[in-house]
Amino acid sequence: MDKVIVMVMRNKTNPERYLAANADVGDWEDENLDVTAADIQNAYMIMRKDNAIPTAADFEEHKKWHAELKRVLTEKWGPDPFMSLDFESVCEHYEPVNVEITQEQFQYAQELME
């Protein structure tokens, strides 16, 4: 298997750009630090442990996980907790799309997520 299909978050107003996994790998030439397809290994990714193609159900599960994290943080720290990624806000400006990447890019992305 040379390629893997993963889900990334594409910018709704600039479809040539994708949400970066974090600021360290973001494109500092872009006002949102979004990355291009050329650097897709640096994008925030939703991937499945079984390497199956991510589905809309996987995305919804991901959203639920982030919502629960936000709920717990809000309960503990108040109505405006510090969050490194407010996924609810991300979903207002980005949309999930599946892209094909190489095994090398996939391994690098997995390391970023650890």
N, CA, C and O atoms as CSV, one atom per row, in Angstrom:
chain,resi,resn,atom,element,x,y,z
A,1,MET,N,N,0.846,-1.174,0.000
A,1,MET,CA,C,0.000,0.000,0.000
A,1,MET,C,C,0.893,1.239,0.000
A,1,MET,O,O,1.517,1.552,1.014
A,2,ASP,N,N,0.957,1.944,-1.125
A,2,ASP,CA,C,1.819,3.112,-1.248
A,2,ASP,C,C,1.153,4.382,-0.754
A,2,ASP,O,O,1.841,5.312,-0.333
A,3,LYS,N,N,-0.164,4.442,-0.796
A,3,LYS,CA,C,-0.896,5.659,-0.439
A,3,LYS,C,C,-1.884,5.376,0.685
A,3,LYS,O,O,-2.359,4.254,0.862
A,4,VAL,N,N,-2.173,6.425,1.429
A,4,VAL,CA,C,-3.141,6.357,2.522
A,4,VAL,C,C,-4.097,7.534,2.341
A,4,VAL,O,O,-3.674,8.631,1.974
A,5,ILE,N,N,-5.376,7.308,2.597
A,5,ILE,CA,C,-6.338,8.405,2.524
A,5,ILE,C,C,-6.649,8.855,3.943
A,5,ILE,O,O,-7.011,8.055,4.805
A,6,VAL,N,N,-6.499,10.160,4.164
A,6,VAL,CA,C,-6.751,10.778,5.465
A,6,VAL,C,C,-7.712,11.944,5.265
A,6,VAL,O,O,-7.953,12.385,4.141
A,7,MET,N,N,-8.250,12.432,6.368
A,7,MET,CA,C,-9.137,13.582,6.315
A,7,MET,C,C,-8.364,14.793,6.836
A,7,MET,O,O,-7.709,14.727,7.876
A,8,VAL,N,N,-8.451,15.898,6.097
A,8,VAL,CA,C,-7.842,17.158,6.499
A,8,VAL,C,C,-8.928,18.229,6.498
A,8,VAL,O,O,-10.028,18.012,5.990
A,9,MET,N,N,-8.611,19.370,7.065
A,9,MET,CA,C,-9.578,20.466,7.144
A,9,MET,C,C,-9.184,21.545,6.137
A,9,MET,O,O,-8.172,22.225,6.301
A,10,ARG,N,N,-10.012,21.692,5.079
A,10,ARG,CA,C,-9.748,22.668,4.013
A,10,ARG,C,C,-10.391,24.003,4.351
A,10,ARG,O,O,-11.542,24.056,4.785
A,11,ASN,N,N,-9.647,25.070,4.151
A,11,ASN,CA,C,-10.141,26.420,4.397
A,11,ASN,C,C,-11.314,26.708,3.450
A,11,ASN,O,O,-11.187,26.541,2.237
A,12,LYS,N,N,-12.436,27.133,3.995
A,12,LYS,CA,C,-13.640,27.368,3.187
A,12,LYS,C,C,-13.485,28.558,2.250
A,12,LYS,O,O,-14.074,28.562,1.169
A,13,THR,N,N,-12.706,29.571,2.633
A,13,THR,CA,C,-12.556,30.751,1.778
A,13,THR,C,C,-11.312,30.689,0.900
A,13,THR,O,O,-11.190,31.453,-0.057
A,14,ASN,N,N,-10.398,29.795,1.214
A,14,ASN,CA,C,-9.192,29.614,0.412
A,14,ASN,C,C,-8.946,28.114,0.261
A,14,ASN,O,O,-8.131,27.547,0.988
A,15,PRO,N,N,-9.646,27.464,-0.680
A,15,PRO,CA,C,-9.609,26.006,-0.795
A,15,PRO,C,C,-8.246,25.420,-1.176
A,15,PRO,O,O,-8.103,24.199,-1.242
A,16,GLU,N,N,-7.255,26.261,-1.424
A,16,GLU,CA,C,-5.899,25.779,-1.694
A,16,GLU,C,C,-5.103,25.619,-0.401
A,16,GLU,O,O,-3.936,25.228,-0.429
A,17,ARG,N,N,-5.747,25.927,0.751
A,17,ARG,CA,C,-5.060,25.905,2.033
A,17,ARG,C,C,-5.772,24.979,3.013
A,17,ARG,O,O,-6.985,24.778,2.941
A,18,TYR,N,N,-4.976,24.416,3.940
A,18,TYR,CA,C,-5.476,23.443,4.912
A,18,TYR,C,C,-4.982,23.810,6.307
A,18,TYR,O,O,-3.879,24.333,6.467
A,19,LEU,N,N,-5.807,23.533,7.313
A,19,LEU,CA,C,-5.458,23.795,8.701
A,19,LEU,C,C,-4.162,23.065,9.052
A,19,LEU,O,O,-4.025,21.870,8.791
A,20,ALA,N,N,-3.217,23.789,9.643
A,20,ALA,CA,C,-1.948,23.181,10.051
A,20,ALA,C,C,-2.146,22.366,11.325
A,20,ALA,O,O,-3.028,22.661,12.133
A,21,ALA,N,N,-1.323,21.346,11.493
A,21,ALA,CA,C,-1.392,20.507,12.691
A,21,ALA,C,C,-1.065,21.319,13.938
A,21,ALA,O,O,-1.641,21.084,15.000
A,22,ASN,N,N,-0.153,22.262,13.817
A,22,ASN,CA,C,0.179,23.168,14.923
A,22,ASN,C,C,0.989,24.333,14.362
A,22,ASN,O,O,1.383,24.320,13.196
A,23,ALA,N,N,1.234,25.331,15.193
A,23,ALA,CA,C,1.942,26.532,14.735
A,23,ALA,C,C,3.373,26.236,14.305
A,23,ALA,O,O,3.914,26.916,13.433
A,24,ASP,N,N,3.982,25.231,14.906
A,24,ASP,CA,C,5.372,24.916,14.566
A,24,ASP,C,C,5.540,24.471,13.117
A,24,ASP,O,O,6.600,24.684,12.528
A,25,VAL,N,N,4.512,23.858,12.536
A,25,VAL,CA,C,4.616,23.376,11.160
A,25,VAL,C,C,3.748,24.184,10.196
A,25,VAL,O,O,3.659,23.851,9.014
A,26,GLY,N,N,3.112,25.239,10.694
A,26,GLY,CA,C,2.290,26.085,9.843
A,26,GLY,C,C,3.135,26.891,8.873
A,26,GLY,O,O,4.338,27.063,9.067
A,27,ASP,N,N,2.492,27.376,7.837
A,27,ASP,CA,C,3.154,28.211,6.837
A,27,ASP,C,C,3.078,29.656,7.316
A,27,ASP,O,O,2.012,30.269,7.275
A,28,TRP,N,N,4.194,30.197,7.764
A,28,TRP,CA,C,4.230,31.543,8.346
A,28,TRP,C,C,4.010,32.626,7.297
A,28,TRP,O,O,3.904,33.803,7.645
A,29,GLU,N,N,3.940,32.254,6.025
A,29,GLU,CA,C,3.631,33.213,4.970
A,29,GLU,C,C,2.117,33.402,4.828
A,29,GLU,O,O,1.667,34.322,4.146
A,30,ASP,N,N,1.333,32.531,5.472
A,30,ASP,CA,C,-0.121,32.593,5.411
A,30,ASP,C,C,-0.649,33.191,6.711
A,30,ASP,O,O,-0.187,32.826,7.792
A,31,GLU,N,N,-1.608,34.103,6.617
A,31,GLU,CA,C,-2.116,34.781,7.817
A,31,GLU,C,C,-2.731,33.820,8.835
A,31,GLU,O,O,-2.760,34.127,10.027
A,32,ASN,N,N,-3.224,32.660,8.385
A,32,ASN,CA,C,-3.802,31.669,9.294
A,32,ASN,C,C,-2.842,30.517,9.599
A,32,ASN,O,O,-3.195,29.576,10.311
A,33,LEU,N,N,-1.638,30.599,9.059
A,33,LEU,CA,C,-0.635,29.521,9.161
A,33,LEU,C,C,-1.056,28.266,8.403
A,33,LEU,O,O,-0.458,27.205,8.580
A,34,ASP,N,N,-2.083,28.383,7.560
A,34,ASP,CA,C,-2.556,27.229,6.787
A,34,ASP,C,C,-1.463,26.750,5.833
A,34,ASP,O,O,-0.656,27.541,5.346
A,35,VAL,N,N,-1.452,25.448,5.576
A,35,VAL,CA,C,-0.460,24.846,4.691
A,35,VAL,C,C,-1.072,24.567,3.322
A,35,VAL,O,O,-2.292,24.544,3.162
A,36,THR,N,N,-0.210,24.360,2.353
A,36,THR,CA,C,-0.661,24.031,0.998
A,36,THR,C,C,-0.610,22.513,0.797
A,36,THR,O,O,-0.132,21.777,1.660
A,37,ALA,N,N,-1.102,22.069,-0.332
A,37,ALA,CA,C,-1.059,20.641,-0.655
A,37,ALA,C,C,0.380,20.134,-0.736
A,37,ALA,O,O,0.644,18.960,-0.474
A,38,ALA,N,N,1.300,21.015,-1.097
A,38,ALA,CA,C,2.706,20.610,-1.182
A,38,ALA,C,C,3.266,20.216,0.188
A,38,ALA,O,O,4.199,19.419,0.277
A,39,ASP,N,N,2.694,20.775,1.242
A,39,ASP,CA,C,3.129,20.462,2.612
A,39,ASP,C,C,2.015,19.793,3.403
A,39,ASP,O,O,1.877,20.013,4.607
A,40,ILE,N,N,1.229,18.983,2.727
A,40,ILE,CA,C,0.036,18.384,3.348
A,40,ILE,C,C,0.381,17.523,4.564
A,40,ILE,O,O,-0.475,17.324,5.427
A,41,GLN,N,N,1.587,17.017,4.654
A,41,GLN,CA,C,1.980,16.226,5.820
A,41,GLN,C,C,1.950,17.068,7.096
A,41,GLN,O,O,1.934,16.517,8.197
A,42,ASN,N,N,1.942,18.395,6.959
A,42,ASN,CA,C,1.885,19.306,8.104
A,42,ASN,C,C,0.458,19.708,8.470
A,42,ASN,O,O,0.258,20.508,9.383
A,43,ALA,N,N,-0.524,19.166,7.775
A,43,ALA,CA,C,-1.924,19.513,8.030
A,43,ALA,C,C,-2.472,18.754,9.233
A,43,ALA,O,O,-1.999,17.670,9.575
A,44,TYR,N,N,-3.470,19.343,9.861
A,44,TYR,CA,C,-4.213,18.661,10.922
A,44,TYR,C,C,-4.960,17.519,10.246
A,44,TYR,O,O,-5.671,17.744,9.267
A,45,MET,N,N,-4.809,16.303,10.750
A,45,MET,CA,C,-5.409,15.142,10.096
A,45,MET,C,C,-6.279,14.325,11.034
A,45,MET,O,O,-6.019,14.202,12.230
A,46,ILE,N,N,-7.313,13.781,10.441
A,46,ILE,CA,C,-8.141,12.778,11.091
A,46,ILE,C,C,-7.834,11.489,10.351
A,46,ILE,O,O,-8.067,11.375,9.147
A,47,MET,N,N,-7.308,10.524,11.086
A,47,MET,CA,C,-6.935,9.259,10.460
A,47,MET,C,C,-7.474,8.110,11.288
A,47,MET,O,O,-7.692,8.238,12.493
A,48,ARG,N,N,-7.680,7.013,10.636
A,48,ARG,CA,C,-8.199,5.835,11.322
A,48,ARG,C,C,-7.054,4.889,11.669
A,48,ARG,O,O,-6.088,4.759,10.916
A,49,LYS,N,N,-7.175,4.234,12.815
A,49,LYS,CA,C,-6.141,3.283,13.240
A,49,LYS,C,C,-6.024,2.111,12.281
A,49,LYS,O,O,-4.942,1.547,12.115
A,50,ASP,N,N,-7.139,1.738,11.643
A,50,ASP,CA,C,-7.117,0.606,10.705
A,50,ASP,C,C,-6.765,1.031,9.278
A,50,ASP,O,O,-6.826,0.224,8.350
A,51,ASN,N,N,-6.393,2.315,9.108
A,51,ASN,CA,C,-6.028,2.895,7.811
A,51,ASN,C,C,-7.168,2.901,6.791
A,51,ASN,O,O,-6.933,3.128,5.604
A,52,ALA,N,N,-8.385,2.657,7.239
A,52,ALA,CA,C,-9.535,2.760,6.336
A,52,ALA,C,C,-9.765,4.233,6.004
A,52,ALA,O,O,-9.256,5.123,6.685
A,53,ILE,N,N,-10.526,4.469,4.968
A,53,ILE,CA,C,-10.824,5.842,4.550
A,53,ILE,C,C,-11.730,6.501,5.590
A,53,ILE,O,O,-12.792,5.966,5.909
A,54,PRO,N,N,-11.321,7.660,6.124
A,54,PRO,CA,C,-12.175,8.357,7.103
A,54,PRO,C,C,-13.513,8.761,6.474
A,54,PRO,O,O,-13.579,9.156,5.310
A,55,THR,N,N,-14.566,8.651,7.270
A,55,THR,CA,C,-15.915,8.946,6.797
A,55,THR,C,C,-16.495,10.142,7.535
A,55,THR,O,O,-15.879,10.675,8.458
A,56,ALA,N,N,-17.679,10.555,7.123
A,56,ALA,CA,C,-18.385,11.634,7.816
A,56,ALA,C,C,-18.652,11.232,9.268
A,56,ALA,O,O,-18.625,12.080,10.160
A,57,ALA,N,N,-18.907,9.958,9.506
A,57,ALA,CA,C,-19.131,9.477,10.876
A,57,ALA,C,C,-17.868,9.642,11.720
A,57,ALA,O,O,-17.953,9.992,12.897
A,58,ASP,N,N,-16.706,9.395,11.133
A,58,ASP,CA,C,-15.442,9.609,11.850
A,58,ASP,C,C,-15.272,11.079,12.204
A,58,ASP,O,O,-14.830,11.412,13.304
A,59,PHE,N,N,-15.622,11.952,11.273
A,59,PHE,CA,C,-15.535,13.385,11.523
A,59,PHE,C,C,-16.480,13.784,12.659
A,59,PHE,O,O,-16.089,14.536,13.552
A,60,GLU,N,N,-17.699,13.295,12.633
A,60,GLU,CA,C,-18.666,13.629,13.687
A,60,GLU,C,C,-18.190,13.119,15.050
A,60,GLU,O,O,-18.367,13.793,16.065
A,61,GLU,N,N,-17.594,11.944,15.070
A,61,GLU,CA,C,-17.039,11.399,16.311
A,61,GLU,C,C,-15.902,12.291,16.819
A,61,GLU,O,O,-15.780,12.531,18.020
A,62,HIS,N,N,-15.090,12.767,15.910
A,62,HIS,CA,C,-13.996,13.676,16.243
A,62,HIS,C,C,-14.552,14.975,16.844
A,62,HIS,O,O,-14.038,15.478,17.843
A,63,LYS,N,N,-15.597,15.501,16.224
A,63,LYS,CA,C,-16.243,16.720,16.747
A,63,LYS,C,C,-16.788,16.492,18.153
A,63,LYS,O,O,-16.647,17.350,19.024
A,64,LYS,N,N,-17.410,15.336,18.372
A,64,LYS,CA,C,-17.961,15.019,19.698
A,64,LYS,C,C,-16.860,14.948,20.743
A,64,LYS,O,O,-17.031,15.430,21.863
A,65,TRP,N,N,-15.734,14.350,20.384
A,65,TRP,CA,C,-14.612,14.241,21.316
A,65,TRP,C,C,-14.118,15.633,21.721
A,65,TRP,O,O,-13.879,15.897,22.899
A,66,HIS,N,N,-13.969,16.516,20.734
A,66,HIS,CA,C,-13.525,17.883,21.027
A,66,HIS,C,C,-14.563,18.645,21.848
A,66,HIS,O,O,-14.201,19.418,22.734
A,67,ALA,N,N,-15.842,18.436,21.565
A,67,ALA,CA,C,-16.902,19.101,22.332
A,67,ALA,C,C,-16.868,18.650,23.791
A,67,ALA,O,O,-17.062,19.461,24.697
A,68,GLU,N,N,-16.625,17.384,24.015
A,68,GLU,CA,C,-16.546,16.865,25.380
A,68,GLU,C,C,-15.322,17.445,26.094
A,68,GLU,O,O,-15.403,17.806,27.268
A,69,LEU,N,N,-14.213,17.533,25.404
A,69,LEU,CA,C,-13.015,18.148,25.993
A,69,LEU,C,C,-13.308,19.595,26.379
A,69,LEU,O,O,-12.943,20.034,27.470
A,70,LYS,N,N,-13.961,20.333,25.492
A,70,LYS,CA,C,-14.302,21.731,25.784
A,70,LYS,C,C,-15.244,21.811,26.984
A,70,LYS,O,O,-15.106,22.701,27.822
A,71,ARG,N,N,-16.194,20.891,27.068
A,71,ARG,CA,C,-17.126,20.879,28.197
A,71,ARG,C,C,-16.380,20.667,29.507
A,71,ARG,O,O,-16.635,21.366,30.488
A,72,VAL,N,N,-15.469,19.714,29.529
A,72,VAL,CA,C,-14.704,19.409,30.745
A,72,VAL,C,C,-13.829,20.606,31.137
A,72,VAL,O,O,-13.770,20.977,32.309
A,73,LEU,N,N,-13.160,21.201,30.166
A,73,LEU,CA,C,-12.318,22.356,30.468
A,73,LEU,C,C,-13.136,23.545,30.954
A,73,LEU,O,O,-12.713,24.267,31.857
A,74,THR,N,N,-14.304,23.749,30.357
A,74,THR,CA,C,-15.183,24.839,30.775
A,74,THR,C,C,-15.686,24.596,32.191
A,74,THR,O,O,-15.762,25.525,32.995
A,75,GLU,N,N,-16.025,23.360,32.493
A,75,GLU,CA,C,-16.488,23.010,33.833
A,75,GLU,C,C,-15.400,23.281,34.873
A,75,GLU,O,O,-15.680,23.757,35.974
A,76,LYS,N,N,-14.170,22.973,34.508
A,76,LYS,CA,C,-13.064,23.132,35.452
A,76,LYS,C,C,-12.537,24.565,35.525
A,76,LYS,O,O,-12.222,25.041,36.616
A,77,TRP,N,N,-12.433,25.261,34.393
A,77,TRP,CA,C,-11.756,26.548,34.344
A,77,TRP,C,C,-12.672,27.738,34.030
A,77,TRP,O,O,-12.193,28.871,33.971
A,78,GLY,N,N,-13.946,27.515,33.833
A,78,GLY,CA,C,-14.853,28.628,33.572
A,78,GLY,C,C,-15.253,28.733,32.115
A,78,GLY,O,O,-14.862,27.898,31.299
A,79,PRO,N,N,-16.037,29.762,31.779
A,79,PRO,CA,C,-16.658,29.848,30.459
A,79,PRO,C,C,-15.705,30.111,29.289
A,79,PRO,O,O,-16.104,29.950,28.136
A,80,ASP,N,N,-14.473,30.506,29.552
A,80,ASP,CA,C,-13.544,30.787,28.456
A,80,ASP,C,C,-12.195,30.125,28.725
A,80,ASP,O,O,-11.196,30.815,28.930
A,81,PRO,N,N,-12.160,28.782,28.727
A,81,PRO,CA,C,-10.898,28.100,29.046
A,81,PRO,C,C,-9.896,28.230,27.905
A,81,PRO,O,O,-10.276,28.369,26.743
A,82,PHE,N,N,-8.621,28.184,28.251
A,82,PHE,CA,C,-7.592,28.174,27.213
A,82,PHE,C,C,-7.621,26.814,26.522
A,82,PHE,O,O,-7.567,25.769,27.170
A,83,MET,N,N,-7.705,26.849,25.200
A,83,MET,CA,C,-7.685,25.616,24.414
A,83,MET,C,C,-6.736,25.835,23.248
A,83,MET,O,O,-6.807,26.858,22.567
A,84,SER,N,N,-5.861,24.892,23.021
A,84,SER,CA,C,-4.937,25.029,21.897
A,84,SER,C,C,-5.670,24.891,20.559
A,84,SER,O,O,-5.205,25.403,19.540
A,85,LEU,N,N,-6.804,24.207,20.560
A,85,LEU,CA,C,-7.600,24.038,19.345
A,85,LEU,C,C,-9.071,24.011,19.709
A,85,LEU,O,O,-9.551,23.050,20.311
A,86,ASP,N,N,-9.786,25.061,19.346
A,86,ASP,CA,C,-11.230,25.094,19.547
A,86,ASP,C,C,-11.859,24.558,18.263
A,86,ASP,O,O,-12.068,25.303,17.305
A,87,PHE,N,N,-12.155,23.267,18.253
A,87,PHE,CA,C,-12.610,22.598,17.044
A,87,PHE,C,C,-13.953,23.141,16.556
A,87,PHE,O,O,-14.230,23.132,15.357
A,88,GLU,N,N,-14.774,23.606,17.475
A,88,GLU,CA,C,-16.051,24.217,17.084
A,88,GLU,C,C,-15.800,25.420,16.187
A,88,GLU,O,O,-16.469,25.597,15.169
A,89,SER,N,N,-14.841,26.237,16.567
A,89,SER,CA,C,-14.472,27.404,15.767
A,89,SER,C,C,-13.831,26.979,14.444
A,89,SER,O,O,-14.095,27.571,13.398
A,90,VAL,N,N,-13.000,25.963,14.502
A,90,VAL,CA,C,-12.365,25.451,13.289
A,90,VAL,C,C,-13.430,25.068,12.269
A,90,VAL,O,O,-13.294,25.374,11.084
A,91,CYS,N,N,-14.481,24.406,12.719
A,91,CYS,CA,C,-15.534,23.935,11.807
A,91,CYS,C,C,-16.317,25.074,11.156
A,91,CYS,O,O,-16.980,24.868,10.140
A,92,GLU,N,N,-16.245,26.255,11.727
A,92,GLU,CA,C,-16.897,27.411,11.104
A,92,GLU,C,C,-16.122,27.882,9.872
A,92,GLU,O,O,-16.705,28.444,8.945
A,93,HIS,N,N,-14.811,27.652,9.865
A,93,HIS,CA,C,-13.955,28.191,8.808
A,93,HIS,C,C,-13.315,27.146,7.903
A,93,HIS,O,O,-12.713,27.474,6.880
A,94,TYR,N,N,-13.454,25.882,8.296
A,94,TYR,CA,C,-12.835,24.786,7.541
A,94,TYR,C,C,-13.854,23.680,7.320
A,94,TYR,O,O,-14.814,23.538,8.077
A,95,GLU,N,N,-13.622,22.889,6.256
A,95,GLU,CA,C,-14.486,21.757,5.979
A,95,GLU,C,C,-13.636,20.498,5.808
A,95,GLU,O,O,-12.519,20.568,5.297
A,96,PRO,N,N,-14.161,19.355,6.233
A,96,PRO,CA,C,-13.379,18.129,6.111
A,96,PRO,C,C,-13.373,17.608,4.675
A,96,PRO,O,O,-14.407,17.560,4.009
A,97,VAL,N,N,-12.193,17.225,4.220
A,97,VAL,CA,C,-12.045,16.599,2.902
A,97,VAL,C,C,-11.039,15.465,3.025
A,97,VAL,O,O,-10.125,15.518,3.849
A,98,ASN,N,N,-11.211,14.457,2.215
A,98,ASN,CA,C,-10.259,13.349,2.181
A,98,ASN,C,C,-9.206,13.627,1.115
A,98,ASN,O,O,-9.513,14.087,0.015
A,99,VAL,N,N,-7.956,13.336,1.471
A,99,VAL,CA,C,-6.849,13.480,0.533
A,99,VAL,C,C,-5.989,12.228,0.602
A,99,VAL,O,O,-5.981,11.513,1.604
A,100,GLU,N,N,-5.274,11.981,-0.468
A,100,GLU,CA,C,-4.371,10.839,-0.535
A,100,GLU,C,C,-2.956,11.325,-0.270
A,100,GLU,O,O,-2.505,12.299,-0.874
A,101,ILE,N,N,-2.262,10.650,0.628
A,101,ILE,CA,C,-0.880,11.001,0.948
A,101,ILE,C,C,-0.013,9.740,0.884
A,101,ILE,O,O,-0.517,8.617,0.871
A,102,THR,N,N,1.290,9.957,0.845
A,102,THR,CA,C,2.211,8.821,0.796
A,102,THR,C,C,2.376,8.219,2.192
A,102,THR,O,O,2.018,8.834,3.196
A,103,GLN,N,N,2.917,7.022,2.231
A,103,GLN,CA,C,3.209,6.371,3.511
A,103,GLN,C,C,4.191,7.214,4.325
A,103,GLN,O,O,4.058,7.309,5.546
A,104,GLU,N,N,5.161,7.818,3.671
A,104,GLU,CA,C,6.147,8.663,4.351
A,104,GLU,C,C,5.455,9.879,4.988
A,104,GLU,O,O,5.729,10.223,6.138
A,105,GLN,N,N,4.567,10.519,4.236
A,105,GLN,CA,C,3.819,11.656,4.779
A,105,GLN,C,C,2.938,11.213,5.943
A,105,GLN,O,O,2.811,11.920,6.943
A,106,PHE,N,N,2.334,10.042,5.805
A,106,PHE,CA,C,1.465,9.502,6.849
A,106,PHE,C,C,2.250,9.265,8.135
A,106,PHE,O,O,1.790,9.625,9.219
A,107,GLN,N,N,3.419,8.666,8.021
A,107,GLN,CA,C,4.240,8.406,9.202
A,107,GLN,C,C,4.663,9.709,9.875
A,107,GLN,O,O,4.658,9.812,11.102
A,108,TYR,N,N,5.024,10.693,9.072
A,108,TYR,CA,C,5.404,12.004,9.619
A,108,TYR,C,C,4.207,12.636,10.344
A,108,TYR,O,O,4.356,13.170,11.443
A,109,ALA,N,N,3.034,12.573,9.731
A,109,ALA,CA,C,1.818,13.132,10.352
A,109,ALA,C,C,1.490,12.434,11.657
A,109,ALA,O,O,1.069,13.079,12.618
A,110,GLN,N,N,1.676,11.128,11.703
A,110,GLN,CA,C,1.436,10.383,12.952
A,110,GLN,C,C,2.380,10.875,14.049
A,110,GLN,O,O,1.965,11.021,15.199
A,111,GLU,N,N,3.621,11.127,13.713
A,111,GLU,CA,C,4.590,11.647,14.686
A,111,GLU,C,C,4.169,13.023,15.189
A,111,GLU,O,O,4.323,13.319,16.374
A,112,LEU,N,N,3.644,13.862,14.308
A,112,LEU,CA,C,3.156,15.186,14.713
A,112,LEU,C,C,2.012,15.084,15.721
A,112,LEU,O,O,1.887,15.913,16.622
A,113,MET,N,N,1.187,14.062,15.555
A,113,MET,CA,C,0.004,13.914,16.399
A,113,MET,C,C,0.352,13.331,17.769
A,113,MET,O,O,-0.462,13.413,18.689
A,114,GLU,N,N,1.530,12.750,17.925
A,114,GLU,CA,C,1.908,12.123,19.194
A,114,GLU,C,C,2.297,13.129,20.238
A,114,GLU,O,O,2.640,12.755,21.359
